[in-house]
């Protein structure tokens, strides 16, 4: 497995050196988005914890928005910081050994603190700092074992992503639809693999991402958790109440961003940012059901794309300075979800 790990790192570094997103990385994909670690019983023993309810806060350091494929005049627009907040909850409706049906809700927000709105696209960056980018999602999870070694998993998700007011907005201009299907073989409690497809239809475009699941324990302390090309993590089970994860993951988010009453009229963008995260995370158990997580690392940014969605809006791309990040969370993880 060290060859798979090294190969994936080389792909990440090759894309990072060019600062151009490789073609095999999709839009609107997150580590959580193609993971199946939270579905239920599937998974090797000692795996990272499933999360029934999660609260999480992230802080990213600031930097400049540099030119990507257009010429920017100085001074450049710059960031003080980005703050993110997430609430994610899942509840079982049917929780039988031969079939599991869960529903979920997730709220995620990003708040950009703009230090300077620069010479180019001044109004766009100024408004980016005034509002909050939000994603509200409702999901259905289905898991069906086929026998003692094989199982299937499915997830259907509707998300509303944009800078709208309120908690959720069902206007179709904000809608993103995702469908995931996976087939997996659990050889033993220490090894499982599988493959699947992740379908995404959004206000930007439609795409299909194949992925490969590979989870393996090397002994009682060390293991590997991966869903390629989304993430690969090494895992150390230090003891019963402490799990250390380290590795890389790909992340991407899209939002519909409307800006009203500018000197050139109303603007309408489809905004997408994508990045690779190099991180170390500790999951620590405080009580039987209560866990906390602390995660920190370096976020390698690809370009942030502002794609025009109206006649008087002009598309452009900017390359944010790559920041360090810190994330802390609290989550509920039942000892046994069977």
C-alpha positions in Angstrom: 0.0 0.0 0.0 3.0 2.3 0.4 3.1 2.5 -3.4 -0.5 3.7 -3.7 0.2 6.3 -1.0 3.4 7.6 -2.7 1.7 7.6 -6.1 -1.2 9.7 -4.8 1.2 12.1 -3.2 3.1 12.5 -6.4 -0.1 13.3 -8.3 -1.0 15.9 -5.7 2.4 17.5 -5.8 2.5 17.6 -9.6 -0.8 19.5 -9.7 0.3 21.7 -6.8 3.5 22.7 -8.6 1.6 23.9 -11.6 -1.2 25.5 -9.4 -3.6 24.1 -12.0 -6.4 21.7 -10.8 -5.8 18.3 -12.4 -8.6 17.1 -14.6 -9.3 14.0 -12.4 -10.4 16.3 -9.5 -14.1 17.2 -9.8 -16.1 20.2 -8.7 -18.3 20.2 -5.6 -16.4 17.2 -4.1 -15.3 16.9 -0.5 -13.6 14.2 1.5 -16.9 13.7 3.3 -18.7 13.8 0.0 -17.2 10.6 -1.4 -16.5 8.9 1.9 -18.7 6.1 3.3 -17.1 6.0 6.7 -20.3 7.5 8.3 -22.8 5.1 6.7 -22.9 2.4 9.4 -21.3 -1.0 10.0 -19.2 -1.1 6.8 -15.6 -0.3 7.6 -12.7 -2.0 9.1 -12.2 -2.4 12.9 -10.5 0.5 14.7 -11.5 2.9 11.9 -12.0 6.6 12.5 -15.2 7.4 14.3 -18.6 7.6 12.7 -20.4 10.9 13.4 -24.1 11.1 14.2 -24.0 14.8 15.2 -21.0 17.1 14.5 -20.2 20.7 15.3 -17.1 22.1 13.7 -15.2 25.5 13.4 -12.3 26.2 11.1 -10.0 29.2 10.8 -7.8 29.9 7.8 -5.1 32.5 7.7 -5.2 35.4 5.2 -3.3 36.3 2.0 -3.7 37.9 -1.4 -5.8 37.2 -4.4 -3.2 37.0 -7.2 -3.8 36.9 -11.0 -4.5 33.5 -12.5 -5.3 34.0 -16.2 -5.9 37.7 -16.3 -3.7 40.7 -15.4 -4.4 42.3 -12.0 -3.3 45.8 -11.1 -1.8 46.5 -7.7 -2.9 46.7 -5.0 -4.3 43.2 -5.0 -7.4 42.2 -3.0 -6.4 40.6 0.2 -7.8 38.5 3.0 -7.5 38.8 6.8 -8.9 35.3 7.3 -11.7 32.8 6.4 -13.9 31.3 9.1 -16.0 28.2 8.5 -18.7 26.7 10.6 -20.4 23.3 10.1 -23.4 21.5 11.7 -23.9 17.9 10.4 -26.5 15.5 11.8 -27.7 12.0 10.9 -30.6 10.1 12.3 -31.6 6.4 11.7 -35.1 5.7 10.4 -34.6 2.0 9.8 -31.6 0.5 11.7 -31.7 -3.2 11.1 -28.8 -5.6 10.5 -29.9 -6.3 6.9 -30.9 -2.7 5.9 -30.1 0.8 7.2 -32.0 3.9 6.2 -30.8 7.3 7.6 -31.7 10.9 6.9 -29.3 13.8 7.4 -29.0 17.6 7.4 -25.9 19.6 7.0 -25.2 23.4 7.3 -21.9 24.8 6.2 -20.9 28.4 6.0 -17.8 30.4 5.0 -17.2 34.0 6.0 -14.5 35.9 4.1 -12.9 38.8 6.0 -11.6 41.1 3.3 -8.6 43.2 4.3 -8.4 45.2 1.1 -10.6 45.3 -2.0 -8.0 45.9 -4.7 -8.0 47.7 -8.0 -9.6 44.9 -10.1 -13.1 43.6 -9.5 -13.3 45.8 -6.5 -17.0 45.6 -6.0 -17.0 41.7 -6.2 -14.4 41.3 -3.6 -15.9 43.9 -1.3 -19.3 42.2 -1.5 -17.6 38.8 -0.9 -16.4 40.2 2.4 -19.9 41.5 3.4 -21.9 38.4 3.0 -21.8 34.7 4.0 -21.5 31.8 1.6 -23.8 29.0 2.7 -24.5 25.4 1.9 -27.6 23.7 3.4 -28.1 20.0 2.5 -30.6 17.3 3.1 -29.6 13.7 2.5 -30.9 10.2 2.4 -28.5 7.3 3.2 -29.2 3.6 2.3 -26.9 0.7 3.1 -27.8 -2.9 2.2 -25.6 -5.9 2.9 -25.7 -8.6 0.2 -24.1 -11.3 2.3 -21.6 -11.6 5.1 -18.8 -10.0 2.8 -20.5 -7.7 0.3 -22.6 -4.6 0.7 -23.9 -1.7 -1.3 -24.3 1.9 -0.1 -26.2 4.8 -1.7 -26.7 8.5 -0.8 -29.0 11.1 -2.4 -28.4 14.7 -1.5 -29.9 18.1 -2.3 -27.9 21.2 -1.5 -28.7 24.9 -1.7 -25.4 26.8 -2.1 -25.1 30.6 -2.3 -25.0 33.9 -0.5 -28.8 34.0 0.1 -30.4 35.1 3.3 -31.8 32.7 5.8 -30.8 29.1 6.5 -31.9 27.5 3.2 -33.3 28.6 -0.1 -35.1 26.2 -2.5 -34.7 28.5 -5.6 -33.3 26.3 -8.4 -30.5 28.8 -9.1 -28.8 27.6 -5.8 -29.5 23.9 -6.3 -26.9 21.1 -6.4 -28.0 17.4 -6.7 -25.7 14.6 -5.8 -26.2 10.8 -6.1 -23.6 8.3 -4.8 -23.6 4.6 -5.3 -21.0 2.1 -4.1 -20.4 -1.6 -4.1 -17.9 -3.0 -1.6 -16.3 -6.2 -0.5 -15.3 -6.7 3.1 -12.7 -9.5 3.1 -12.2 -9.4 6.8 -12.4 -7.0 9.8 -9.0 -5.7 8.7 -9.6 -5.2 5.0 -12.3 -3.9 2.6 -12.3 -2.4 -0.8 -14.9 -1.2 -3.2 -15.8 1.1 -6.1 -18.5 3.5 -7.0 -19.8 6.6 -8.8 -20.6 10.0 -7.6 -22.9 12.0 -9.8 -23.2 15.8 -9.4 -25.5 18.2 -11.2 -25.2 21.9 -10.3 -25.6 25.4 -11.6 -22.1 25.2 -13.0 -22.1 21.8 -14.8 -22.8 18.1 -14.5 -20.1 15.5 -13.9 -19.6 11.9 -12.8 -16.7 10.9 -10.7 -15.6 7.2 -10.3 -13.9 6.4 -7.0 -12.1 3.6 -5.3 -12.5 2.6 -1.7 -9.5 1.0 0.1 -9.4 0.5 3.9 -6.8 -1.7 5.5 -5.4 -2.5 9.0 -1.7 -3.5 9.1 -1.9 -4.4 12.8 -3.9 -3.3 15.8 -2.5 0.2 15.8 -1.8 1.2 12.2 -4.2 1.4 9.3 -5.1 3.2 6.0 -8.4 4.8 5.1 -8.9 6.1 1.5 -11.4 6.9 -1.2 -9.3 7.8 -4.2 -9.0 10.4 -5.6 -10.8 12.2 -2.7 -8.5 11.4 0.2 -6.0 9.0 1.7 -5.2 9.0 5.5 -2.8 7.0 7.6 -4.3 6.1 11.0 -2.7 5.4 14.3 -4.9 4.0 17.1 -2.8 5.3 20.0 -5.2 3.8 22.5 -9.0 3.2 22.9 -9.8 6.8 23.2 -7.3 8.5 20.8 -7.1 8.2 17.1 -4.5 10.1 15.0 -5.1 10.6 11.2 -2.6 12.1 8.8 -2.6 12.5 5.1 -4.1 14.5 2.2 -7.6 15.2 0.8 -9.1 17.1 -2.0 -11.9 19.7 -1.4 -14.1 21.8 -3.6 -17.1 24.0 -3.0 -19.4 25.9 -5.4 -21.8 28.8 -4.6 -24.2 31.0 -6.5 -23.2 34.5 -5.7 -25.5 37.4 -6.5 -24.4 41.1 -6.1 -27.0 43.8 -6.4 -26.9 47.5 -7.2 -23.3 47.8 -8.5 -22.3 50.7 -10.8 -22.6 48.3 -13.7 -25.9 46.7 -12.5 -26.7 43.4 -10.8 -23.9 40.8 -11.0 -24.4 37.0 -10.9 -21.5 34.6 -10.4 -21.1 30.8 -10.0 -18.1 30.8 -7.6 -16.0 27.7 -7.2 -12.9 27.2 -5.0 -10.8 24.0 -4.8 -7.8 23.0 -2.8 -5.7 20.1 -1.4 -5.3 19.8 2.4 -2.3 18.3 4.1 -3.3 17.7 7.6 -2.9 15.9 11.0 -6.1 15.2 13.0 -6.6 13.9 16.5 -9.9 12.3 17.6 -10.3 12.1 21.4 -13.0 10.5 23.4 -14.3 12.4 26.4 -17.2 10.2 27.3 -18.9 7.0 26.0 -20.7 8.9 23.2 -18.8 12.2 23.2 -15.7 12.8 21.0 -13.7 15.9 20.0 -11.4 16.5 17.1 -8.5 18.9 16.5 -7.1 19.2 12.9 -4.4 21.4 11.5 -2.3 21.7 8.4 -1.6 23.5 5.1 -4.2 24.2 2.4 -2.8 24.3 -1.1 -5.2 26.5 -3.2 -6.0 26.1 -6.8 -7.7 29.1 -8.5 -11.0 30.5 -7.3 -13.3 30.7 -10.3 -15.9 33.5 -10.7 -18.0 32.3 -13.6 -20.5 34.7 -15.2 -24.2 33.7 -15.0 -25.7 36.9 -16.5 -25.1 39.1 -19.5 -23.4 42.1 -17.7 -21.2 39.9 -15.5 -17.6 39.2 -16.5 -15.9 35.9 -15.6 -12.4 35.9 -14.0 -10.2 33.6 -12.0 -8.0 34.5 -9.0 -5.4 32.5 -7.2 -5.6 32.9 -3.4 -2.4 32.6 -1.3 -2.3 29.1 0.2 -3.0 29.4 4.0 -2.5 27.3 7.1 -5.7 26.2 8.8 -6.9 25.1 12.2 -10.1 23.1 12.8 -11.8 22.0 16.1 -14.9 20.0 16.4 -17.2 18.2 18.8 -19.2 15.1 17.8 -21.5 12.3 19.0 -20.4 8.8 18.1 -22.4 5.9 19.4 -20.2 3.0 20.5 -22.1 0.6 18.3 -24.4 1.6 15.4 -25.7 -1.9 14.7 
